[in-house]
Amino acid sequence: MSHDPACLASTMIPPLSAPLHGVATVPGDKSISHRAVLFAAMAEGTSHLAGVLDSDDVRSSMAAVRQLGAQVSLEKQPDGSLAGSVTGWGVAGPRKPEGAVDCGNSGTTARLLMGVLAPWDVPVEITGDESLSRRPMRRITAPLMKMGVRFLPEGRETLPLTVRGTHGLRALTYDAPMASAQLKTAVLLAGVYAKGTTTVNEPAPSRNHTELMLPEFGVSTTAANCTAGVTGPQGLAACEVHVPGDPSSAAFLVCAAVLKRDSAIQVENVSLNTARIGFTRTLERMGAEVSVQRTGAAGKEPFGTISVCYTANLHGCEVPAEKIASIVDEVPVLALVAAFARGVTVFREVGELRVKETDRLAAVVEGLAHLGVEAYIDGNDLYVEGQPGLAVPEGVTLDSKGDHRLAMTWALAGLTGNTPVCVENFDAVRISYPQFLEDIERLAR
C-alpha cells in the first residue's frame, strides 16, 4: 500500500501476491461496543468491558459519556481491543456538560444519546462533524417527542440539536416507519425510565443487540419478530460485557476470500447474531462456499466461526426487502461480489443507504461504473449486472467519499483484482476496522 502523490489523500491498493489462507479474527463488534459503553454509563456501579472496538466512532461514545459524568477507564490491549471499566452515573443521572457533546462521525453515538438523555431534565447540545450534521435525526426525535422530550431549535431535523429530557416520560407504542436498530434502541432506552410499557414495532427485523444486552444490565425486555418492548421504570445495574468480533468487518475478509482465486479462510470468534450475518446467506444464494459454526456465547450474543473459500462460478440473485436490514452495512461489498457474478443481482428496497455516512447507493453505482460494471437504481432497488471474469481497468481511482464501508469495498477491487486501484480517503477505515489492510495482507503471506 502506498500514498499516491498524483491523487490527493489517496492510497494505492495493489493486488495481493498470494491467495488468502489461515485463521483470522476481527475487531470487536461496533454496534455492541457502543451499547456496552453507553449502557455501562447509565448503570449504577462499575461495569467491566472486554473486546471493545478501538475505533473513532466508539471513542466518540466514550468521550460523550465522560462529558456527561461517567468514569471511563478502557485501555488498549495487545490484540488491539479496549478493556477495562466504566463507572456509571446511575440514579444520580448525567451531569450538564461543559459545551456541546461532539459525536464526530458517529450516528450511533448521536442517536442513542438522545434516548440515554431522555429521562433527565438536563439540557445537552449534541453535535457532530459535517457528514453527521447532514444525516436525518427526525426518525429519533419524533417518537421521543411523543414521550415528552424536547428538542431545540424546534422543527430542526439535523444536528446540532439540544436535548431537554424529562423525569415524567410517557410510555409509548410506536410503529416505526423503517427498520432501524438506532431508532428502536433510543426509544427503548427512554422506555426503561417511563412508567408503563414502551413497545417498538418495525416493518422488518433490525439488529437486536439492545434487547439482548439490557437484561445483562438487569433490565428485562420483551422481543419477538419485528417487535420489542420494555416496562419501566427500571434502573440499569453494572455487569460484565465481552464484545465478540464484528460480522460487518468479517464480511470484507469473507468477500475477499470468495473473490481471490485459491483462497480458503476461517474468521473466528465473530458474532453470529442472526440479524447480523445475512451477508453469509446472500453469498450462499450467489453460489459461494461459506458456512457458519457456533462455538459459544457472550451473554446472549452467539459467536463462532465463519468458513469460506474461493468460488469460481458465482451467479446473481435477488435479495428481498425483508432481508435488507440484516445486510444494510454489507450491501456495498456484496454489490462488488455481484459485479463478478453471472447474471443480475437485485437488492430490493435499499433506500436507507442514501442516508448513511454518504449516499452509499449513488456511490456504489458510480464506483462500479469506473470498474466497467453496469449498475443502476430503480426506485429504491439496486441492480448490478455481473461480468464473470471481470478485469479491473488500469489506472482506476475510486472515491470512498470518507465512508469506511466504501473504502474497504473499493480496496477489495484492488486486492483481489488484476491491477492496482487508487482509493481516495482510504483512511476512513479507522471508523470501524483500523487494521483491515494488515489483516488481509497477513492472510496472503
N, C-alpha and C positions, 0 to 999 in steps of 0.2 A: 504494500500500500504506500502511496506517495501523494503529496500535495502538488497539484499541477499549477504552475505559475500562470499558465495561459487561461486558467479558469478559476477566478477568484473564489476563495472559501470552498474549493472543491477537493475531492480525494479521488485519485486514480485507483480503481479496483481491478487488478489483473486476474486472469483465470487461475484457478487452483492448479498446482502442478501434479496433484495426485488425487485419487478418489478419497472420499471420507470413510474412515474406518474407526471403530472403537466405541468407547463409552463416554458420554458427556453428561454434565449436569448444567442446569441453567440457573440464573439468579432467582431469588425469591419472587413469588407472585406479587405483582404491583398492586392489584386490587385488594388482596388480603393484607399486604403490608400497610397500605393506607388505613384500612379499617382497624388493624391491630393498634396502630399509633393513636388514632382518634378515639377509639373506644377506651383504651387504657387511660387517655387523658380525661375522659368523662368519669372514670370509675373512682370509687373510694379505695384508697390504698395503693400499693406498689405492684404493678404487673411486670412480669419478666418475659421478654420477647427474644426470639432467636430466628435466624434465617431471613431477617428483614432485608428487603431490596435496598441497596445503596444506590439511589439514582436521584436526579434533580427533582423529579416530581415528589418522591417520598420525603426528601429533605424539605420540600415546601410544607408538607403536612407537619413534620417535626418542628420546623420554625414557627408555624402558626400556633400550635398548641403551647409552645414555650411562651409566646407572646401573651397567651391567654391564661398563663399561670401554672401550667403543668411542668414538672421537672423531668426532663428527658436526658437519660444517660445511656445512649446507644453508641457502641464503639465498633470500629472496623475489625473484622475477624480475618484469620489467614485465608479463608475461602472467598473473601471479598464481601461477605454479607455483613449486616449490622446485628449486634446482640447487646442486651443489657436491660435496663429497667426504665419504666415510665411511672411516675407518681402522679396520680390524677387529682383534679380539684374536687371530685365527689360532690357531696351535698352542699358544699360552700359555693359551688358554681365557678365559672370562669371570671377572671378579673377584666376590667376595662383596659384594653391595651393602649400603649403609647403609640399613636399614629395608626395608619391603616395596616391591615394584615395582608401582605403581598403573597399571593398564591403562585407567582411565577407563571409557568405554562400549564399548571395542573388543574384541569377542570374537575377532577375528582375531589381535590382539596377544597376548592371553592364551593362546589355544590353540596358536599357532605357537611361542610362547616355551617351552612345555612340551617340544616337540621340539628346540628350539635348546639347551635346558639339559640334555637327557637324557644326553649323553656326559660330563658334567662333575660331579665329586664336590664340588659347591658347593651348600649349602642356600640356596634363594631362595624367599621368600614372594611369591606372586602374588595381587594383589587387584584390585578394580575398584569401580565405582560401584554403586548399589543395583540398577539394572537388570541389569548384567552379573553381579552376585552371585546372581541368580536363574537364570541360564542354565546348562544342563547341561554338565558337564565330563567326565562318565564316559566318553563316547564317545572322548575323547582319552586319559584316564588308563588305561583298561582295556588297550588294546594296548601302551602304553608300559610298564605294569607287567609285562606278559609279557616285555618286553625287558630288565627288570631295574631300572627306575626306581621309586623310592619316592615316595609322596605322603602328606603328613601334614596333618591327622589322618587316620588310616586309615579308609576307608569313607565319607569325605565326598565328595559328588558336586557341590558348588558351591564357588565362591571364598568366602573366601580359602583357598588351598592352598599348602603348602610343597613345592617340587620338590627331590628329592635324587637327582641323576643318578649315573651310574657309568661308570668307564672300561672296564668289562667288559660293554658292551651285547651282547645276543644278537640275531642276525638273526632275522627273523620273516616268516612268510607269514600275512597277516591277511585274512580275509573280512569286510569292513566290513558292518555291518547297514544302513547307509544311504549314499547317495551324498553325500559331504561332502569338499570340497576342503581344508577345515581339518584334518579327521582325517587325510586322505591325506598332507598336507604335513608334519604333525607326525611321523608315523611315518617318512616318507622322510628327513626331516632327522636323526632319530635313526639311521636305517639307514645314512646316509653314514659314520658312525663305527663301526658294528657290523661284526664280522668275518663275512663271508658276504653272501648276497643277501637283501635285505628286499623283500617284494612286498606290495602292497595290491590286493585285488580288490574291486570295487564292484558293486552291483546295477544301477547306471545310470551313464552318464558324468558326471563332475563337472569343474569347471574344471581345466585342465591347465597353469596358469601355472608351477607349480613344476617340472614335467617339462621345460618349455621353457626356464626360466631357469637351472636348476642347471648345464646344460652351458656356459652363458656364464661361469660361475664355475669351470669346469674339472672339473665332476663329471658323469660320464657316467650317463645314466639310460636305462631302457627303458620304452616306453609303447605301449600298444595300447588297443583299445576296452575300457573298464571295468577296466583293469589297469595298474599302474605299478610300477617297481622300481628299486632301486639296489644296487650291490655295493660293500661297504666292506672295510676302512676307506679313505676318501679324505679329502682336505682341499680347502677352497674357496680359490681364488686371486682376487685383486682383478680387476675388469673395469670396463667402461663399460656403463651401462644407460640407455636412453632410454625413458621411460614414455609410451605412446600414450594418447589420450583414453579416458575411461571409458564403455563402452557402456551401463552401468546408468544413468549420468547422461544420456547421449544419449537414452535411451528416453523420458524425460519431455518433451524437446523434440519428439521424433518423434510421440509420442501427442498433444501439444498441437496440432501441425500437422494430424494426422488429424481432430481434433475441431473445430478453429476454421475456420469457413467461409472459402473462397477462399485458404487458406494454401498455401505451397509453399516448403520449405527444404531446405538441404543441411547435414549435420553432417560436418565434415572432420576428418582425422587421428584418427579414432576406432578403437580396437581392433576388428578383425573376427574375432577368435578364435571359431571355430565353437561353442565351449562357452559363449559369452557373448552371441551375437546371436540366440538362439532367439526373442526377442520380435519380431524382424522377420518371422520365418516365421509366428508366431502372428497378427500383424497381416495378413499376406498371406492367411491362411486365413479371416480375417474380411472379406476383400474390399478391404483398404486398398491404396492405391498406394504401395508402398515398395520400394526397391531398394538393393543394396549394390555398391560397386565398389572392388576392392582397388587401392591406389596404391603400396604399399611394405611394408617390414617393419622392425621394430625388433628386432634379434636374430632370434629365431624367431617373434616375435609379428607377425602380419599387421595392417596398418592401412589405412584408406581412408575412403571417403565413403558415408554413408547419405543417400539422397534420398527425400523423402516429400511428399505433398500431401494436401489435404483430401479426404475420401471421404464422399460423401453417403449411400451405401447400404451400410452395414456390416451383416453378418449374424453370428449366433452360430456357434460351432464347438466342437469337443471337442479339448482338449489332453491327449494321453495321458500316462500316468505317466512313461514313459521320457524325455519331453521336459521335465519339470518342473525338473530340475537346471539346465538351461540358461536358465531364466527365473525362478528362485526369487525373485530380488530384484525382478522386474518384475511379479509376479502382481498386486499391489495396483493398479498403474496400468493393467494390461491388464483388470482387473475393472472399472475405471471406464470404459474404452473399451467393454467389453461391455455396460455399462449403457445405452449409446446405440445398440446394435445390434439388429437384428430377430431375435427368437428367443432360445434359451437357449444360453449358453456354459458349458461344464463344464471345470473344471480338476481332473484326476484326481490323487489321492494327493499332496495339498499339506499334509499334517500337519506337515511341517518348519516351516511358517510360524507354528506355535504357539510355537516356542522361538527366535524372532528377538528383536530389541530389545524387542518386546512380542508379545502374541498377535495377529499380523497377520491371522490367519484370522478371529477374532472381530471384530477392529476393522474389517475390510473389510465384513463383514455389517452391523455397526452403522452405519457411515458411509453405506453405500448405502441403508439404511433411512431415514436422515434425508433423503436425496435423493428418496425415494419409490420406490425400486427394490427389488424382491423379490430377495433373495439368501439362500441357506441352505447349511448344511453337512450332508452325508450321509456319515457315517463320516469319511474323510479327503478327500472330494471337495467342491469348492466349485461351487455352481450360481449363475449370475447370469441373471435373466430380463430381457432388454433391453427398452428402450422407445424406438423411433425417435422423434426429435423431442422427447425428454425436456426438460422445462423445470425448472430447479432452483428449488425453493420459496424464497420470500423469507425472509430472517432466519435462514438455516440456520447453525448452529455445528457444526463438525466437529473432533473431537479427534485430534490426531496421536499422543497418548499418549507424546510425546517421541521418536517414531520418525521418522527422516529420510525414509524412503521414503513413509510415510503423510502426512507434512507436505507433500511435493511433490505427491502424488496428490490430496489434498483441495484444494490450491491450484489445480490444473488445473480442478477443478469450478467454481471462481470465474472463473478466467482465460478459459476457453473457453465459459462459460455465459452466462446472461441476467441474472444478478443477483449482487451481491457475496456472498461466503461468508466467514464468520469461521472462521479456523483456529487452534485452540488449540496453543500450544507450537510455533509455526511455526519458531522459531529452531533447532530440531533439524536443519535443513538444513545447519548448519555441519559436521555429521559427515562429509558426503560432497560437498556441492555448494554452497559458501557463496554464490556469485554467481548462483544459479539464477534468482531473480526478475529481476535486472538483465539476464541473457542473454535471457530471454523478452521483457522489455519493449523491449530493443534491436531484436529481430526484428519487433516490432509497430510500429516507428516508420515 
